Every structure is written in C-alpha cells, then in structure tokens.
C-alpha cells in the first residue's frame, strides 16, 4: 500500500511540475468563458427578438 501511495504522489508531483499542458488548459478556460457569455447573451437576444415579433404581430 505504501508503494502505491508513493507512486501516486510522485506521479502527481510530476504532473504538477509539467508545463506542457498549461497552454491547453488556458485555451480551454477561455473557450469555456466565451461559450458561457454567448449562451447567456443569446437568451437575452432571443427574448428581445420574440418581443419584437409579438409587437409586429399585434400591430398587424
């Protein structure tokens, strides 16, 4: 059991010191932020468009 924990600990230390995946993580975070902002703004835009069509429909 002790060997497995030591191996796991060394693997985690190796991953923490490895900087090759850092750029990929940063791009993923930026992409997620953009996706969240697009989704939140599209809900607002969709309700605005729906209200415009309702106004046009009622005035006809």
N, C-alpha and C positions, 0 to 999 in steps of 0.2 A: 504494500500500500504506500509506503514511504517513497519508493522509487517512482511510482506513478504520479504522486503529488509533485515530486521534484522535477520530473519530466514535463508535467503540465506547467509548472512555474517557469521553467526555462523556456518553454515554447511561448508563453505569454510575454516574457521579457524580450524575447527575440522579435515577436510581432510588434511590441510597443516601440522598439528602437528602429524598426524598419520603416523608412520614409517613402518607399516606392509607391504605396497605395494612398498616400496623403492627397495627391492631386485628384485622384479618382473620387475620394470621399468629398473633397471640396466641391467638385463639379456636381456630384450627386446632391449635396446640400443646396447649392444654388439652383439646380433644376427643380428640386422639391419646393423651394421658396417661390420660384416663378409659377409652378403649377398651382400652388395654393392661392397665389394672388390672382391668377387667371380664373380659377374656379369661383373665387369669391366675387370678383368683378362681373363675371358672366351672369351670375344670379341677379345682380342689381340691374344690369343691362337688359336681361330678359324681362324683368318686371316692368321696366320703363317702356320697352317696345310693346308689351302686352297692353299697357295703359294707353299708349298712343293709338293702337289699333282699336281699342274699345271706344276711345273718343271719336275716331273717324267713323266707326260703325254706328254709333249713336247719333251722330250728326247727319248721317245719310238717312 
